Amino acid sequence: MKKNICIEGIKGTGKSTLVEQVVTDKSILKGGVSVFGITKPITVPDLLEEAHAKLTALRSDDLFLERLFIRRAVFNQLKVDKRAEMIIGDRSVITAYVTRWNKWGDPWYTVKRVSGQYKNIIQPDVIIWLNLKADEAIKHIVKRNKIRLRPDDETITLLESASDTYEELLKGRIYSKIIGKCEVVELKCKGDFEGLNEEIKNIIKYYKQK
């Protein structure tokens, strides 16, 4: 059965870089691997993407962002190779739950709303959770981007909130009990990305053989 293994965590954990490194490993590529970057921008002409790029005010418009990210999810899922033995996700639908968990003051409303919006989007079978403290994540973000690309959602307060939500959803097993059955592998991050690279490869190889 095809497996969907996603890499999750707050901003600054190096998810995208790690995914890029992992999928170049020949032993992982064997049998076919397709990357699902669920939140990646749409790479063909698209009105919502154009509006997001040109109209700054829309970047804080909640309903607009909901529509944009659902559209991205649908677009990027269509790019997944159906012949691949394994899907490796750079984030997953859990990102939508994390970013919206406290949005309306009712997490269970969030579950209902997001689950309905993403009902046709691939759910992860395995979540590799990169658990990095918010203050360390900020250091990585600043180092990576001398000019902060998204200063509005890269504050220590929002990163701490997102970190707490990951703890609640994954360590508290709310996600696997209520939203979607999956296995969670937690990796405590301390900035050793080379070590993480090898550890993630070993986890993926394990699930490929399982």
N, C-alpha and C positions, 0 to 999 in steps of 0.2 A: 504494500500500500504506500502511495506517495506520502512523504512526511513534510510538514511545514514547520521549520525551525526558525524562530525569529529572535533577533537580538534587541533587547529593550533596555531602557534606562533614561535618566534625565539628560538634558543637554550637557555636552562637555565630557561625556564618557567615551567618546571616540567610536561610536557605533558604526558610522559609515566607513571610516578608515579600516576598521577591523573586518567588516564584511568584504571590502575590496581585497584585503590581504588574504582572507580565508578562501575566497572563491578562486584564487589563483593556484591553490594547492592541487597538484595532479591527482593525488589519492582521493580528494574530495570531488573533483570534477568527474571522475570515472563514474559512468552510469548516467551522467547528466544532472546538472544543477542549474536552476534558474533563480535569479535574484528578484525579489518583490520589494521595491522601494515605495511603500504605500503612500508616503507623504511627499514624494519627489514631484517637482513641478512638471506640468504637462509639456511635452516637447514638440507639440504641433500647434499651429495657430489656434488660440482659444480665447474667447471673449472674457471669461472670468480671470484667466491669467494676465491678460493685457490690462484689465481694470485694476488688478492687484498691484501690478508693476507701476502703473501710472497715477492711480488715485490713492494718495497716502491715507486719506480719511477712512477708506474701506478696510485698512489693515487692523482697525479696532472695531469694525462692525461685526458683531457676533454672528448674525444670520448669514452675512456674506461669507465669512470664513467657514461656517458650517458647510455651505454649498460648495465652496472651493475645494475643501479637503475631501468631501465625499466624491466629487468629480475626479480629483486626483487618484483616489483609491480605485475607482472604476477603471480609469485609463491605465493605470499601472498594472492592475490585475490582468487586463487584456494583453499586456506585453509578456506575461509569464509563459514560458514554454511548456505546453501541456505534455510534451514527451519526456520532460525531465523527471528523473527519479526522486529529486528532492527540491524543495523550495526553501531558500534562505531569505528571511525577511529582514530588511533594514527598517526596524520598527514593525508594528502590526496594528490591528484594530484596538489593542489595549491603549495605545497612545491617545485615542479619542476619549476613552473613559478617564484616563489620567488628567488630561487637559481640561476636562469639563466636570470633574467629580464634585467640585464645590461651587460650580457656576450658578446653580439655582437654589442652593441651600438644601437640596434633597437628593442625595446620591442615588436613591432608588428610582427617582424620576430620570436621572441621568442614564441609568442602566436601561430603562425602558426606551428612552428616546434614542440613544446611540445604537442599541441593539436593533431597533427598527430601521435606522438609517443605513446600517452596515450589514443588514441581514444577508446580502448576496456577496459579501466580501469574505475571502478565505480567512478562517480562524486558525490560530497557531495550534500545533500539536505539542510543541515544546517551546518554552520561553527561556532563553538564556538571559538572565537579569543581571546587568552590570550595575552593581550597587556601589555608587560613589557618593561621598559626602558633598553637599552643595558648595561648601567653600573651596573644595578641591576642583569641582567642576568649573567654577567661575575662573579659576587660574588657567585651566585648559582652554576655556573659551577665549579669554583675553590673549593668551599666547597664540592661539590659532588665528584670531582676527584682530589685528591691531586696531582696525575700525570695527566697532561692534555692529554687526549686521542687523540684529534684532534686539536692541537694548531694552525694549518694552517687556520682553518675556525672558530676559536673561538676567534678572535681578536675583539676589540671594534669597529674598522672600519667596518669590515664585518657584525657584529651584528647590527650596526647602519644602514648600507645599507639595510639589510634584513628587519629591522623594518620600514624603510621608504617605502619599496616596499609593505609590508603588508598594510600600511596606504593607499598607492596609489590604490592597488587592491581592498581592502575591504571597507575602509571608502569612497574612491572615487567611489566605486561601479563598477569599471572596470570589475572585475571578473564576477559579476552577469549579467552585461549588454552585455558583449562580449563573455565570455568564457563558462560559465554554470550558468543557473538560480538557485539561492539558497538564503536562508535567512542567514544573518550574525548577530550573537550575540556577541557584544564586551564586554569583561570583563577586566577592568583595574586591573592589578596585582600590589600588594604592598608587596608580600612576605607572605601573609596569606594563606597558602595552605590548612589549615583546613577549612577556610571559603570558599575558592574556590571549595573545594571538595563538600560541601553541595550545593553551588550555581549551579554547573554543574549538580549534581544529579537532582535538581529541574527543570532545563532547559530540561534535557532529559525526565523526567517524563511528563512534559508539552507536548512535541512533541509526546510522546507515546500515549497520550490521544487525540491528535488533529485529 
